[in-house]
Amino acid sequence: MSVAVRFDDVRKDFGPVRVLHGVSFELAPARIHGLLGENGAGKSTLMKILAGYETATSGDIQVDGTPCRFAGSRDAEAAGIVLIHQEFNLAEHLSIAQNMYLGHEKRQRGMGGWLLDDAAMRAEARHYLAQVGLERDPDTKVRDLIVAEKQLVEIAKALSRRARLLIMDEPTATLTPAETERLFALMAKLKAEGVTLVYISHKLDEVQRVTDDVTVMRDGRFVARAATAELSRQQMANLMVGRDVSDMFPARAPVADNAPVALKVEGLVVPGWVGAQGGLAFEVRAGEVLGFAGLVGAGRTEAFEAIVGLRARTAGTIDMAGRRVTLKNPRDAMRHGLTYLSEDRKGKGLHVDLNLQDNLTLMTLERYAHPLLDLKAGRDALEKAVRDFGIRTGDLASRARMLSGGNQQKLALAKFLQPDPRVIVLDEPTRGVDVGAKRDIYFLIHRLAAEGRAVIVISSELIELIGLCHRVAVMRAGQLVATLGIGHLTEEELIAHATGTH
């Protein structure tokens, strides 16, 4: 059952760009290996080579002592090596069961094997969904699932392949604490059964908790390898970025007593909220960073999508800078000085197949059209954004999909700040972002507040909210159940209010 892997001088070039520079290390069998590094360090590329999605330019990979070069992911899966992608690899219009067995369909005996055995696939799908704790009918269309449920489908799909080596790339990025605990228990069970696991995550507390060994990569190179117990989180972070990152959060500047209210919401009700009484009400002042905490399904994202006109609301008023406004769509919101950066940066934040300049200027095209597009002005704006936001790119003409996750997020932030908003809402701004890019984004958020903007941060990472915000509002079932100031911001307090156990 167990699989041992050895990487020997593995190199990978994409055209003239080398992304892996002679990587060599080993993965011992039946252990949980943490693979760490900033976005762009080469972790995912190396794992895609192991799982058959990419081919190494040079170097060797040995599996159980035998050199292997897989022609594709099907070959790797046949050898028991399965990769759960960070970006979902699901067909939205198909059912859960159909997704889990796509390309691996079970067929009925007889009739020449022409007929699919839907009953068997549904039964097995239900079994693996139960293992990951997803209580959904296997016939449910994937498009009807929330993001966290799609992640659980990806994990269940990998389990259905009966993996001997399972690679998990940011598997808990969208999961609730309870779902994360269930996943950790499942990982321990798989390890006990002899499965080798590779766990890629930027959540160093999770890495410290669940892994046996840690391997660190930086800039496409192997940096360090150690038993997890020998490294503190701080040491892991320093190895990842090559410098001391002990000052993750900037000092909070106090909000002026006479700071004006930038955004005030009263009586907001969104269709589907059950038990919401009186609607959601809150306000945020200029220069303030206001956090929103809550479990998945608490209504945070739905509330702000309703505020900016991305979804319907059945009640509620919105005041900006003391004036009542009507926001029918995101363009209305932008004209009134409010922008919302979605948690789905690739689906709703960026057009990843467009180049960096087109992405940056898309929301403010009228600024660059006289009436023809002023390409030089757009190029100047991009160069300024690259400097101001620390966007790392080798080529300004490249497409957005060529950037690492952290740099895509920085580009998305730059794009949504192009209209010069007075209120900006950031939904999960550091999801899937490495520790170095997280620090950059945290300092950027406080820079925006120092400029007199109001910043709202929706986050599932409690440490992030505690370190960043002046106040944190906690939601549960469409209701605001508590608003905590700096003196009361602890993980215990936030969890107690979010779960209703306070």
DAQUI-V324587 format. One record per helix or strand of 3 or more residues. SS is the DSSP state (H for helix, E for strand). FROM is the first residue (numbers start at 1). TO is the last residue. If there is no record, write none. Layout:
# DAQUI-V324587
ss=SS from=FROM to=TO
ss=SS from=FROM to=TO
This chain:
# DAQUI-V324587
ss=E from=5 to=14
ss=E from=17 to=27
ss=E from=32 to=36
ss=H from=43 to=50
ss=E from=58 to=63
ss=H from=73 to=78
ss=E from=81 to=84
ss=H from=96 to=100
ss=H from=111 to=113
ss=H from=118 to=132
ss=H from=142 to=144
ss=H from=147 to=160
ss=E from=165 to=169
ss=H from=177 to=192
ss=E from=196 to=200
ss=H from=204 to=210
ss=E from=213 to=218
ss=E from=221 to=227
ss=H from=228 to=230
ss=H from=233 to=241
ss=E from=261 to=269
ss=E from=280 to=285
ss=E from=289 to=293
ss=H from=300 to=307
ss=E from=315 to=320
ss=E from=323 to=325
ss=H from=330 to=335
ss=E from=338 to=341
ss=H from=345 to=349
ss=H from=356 to=368
ss=H from=375 to=389
ss=H from=400 to=402
ss=H from=405 to=417
ss=E from=423 to=427
ss=H from=435 to=450
ss=E from=454 to=458
ss=H from=462 to=468
ss=E from=471 to=476
ss=E from=479 to=485
ss=H from=486 to=488
ss=H from=491 to=499
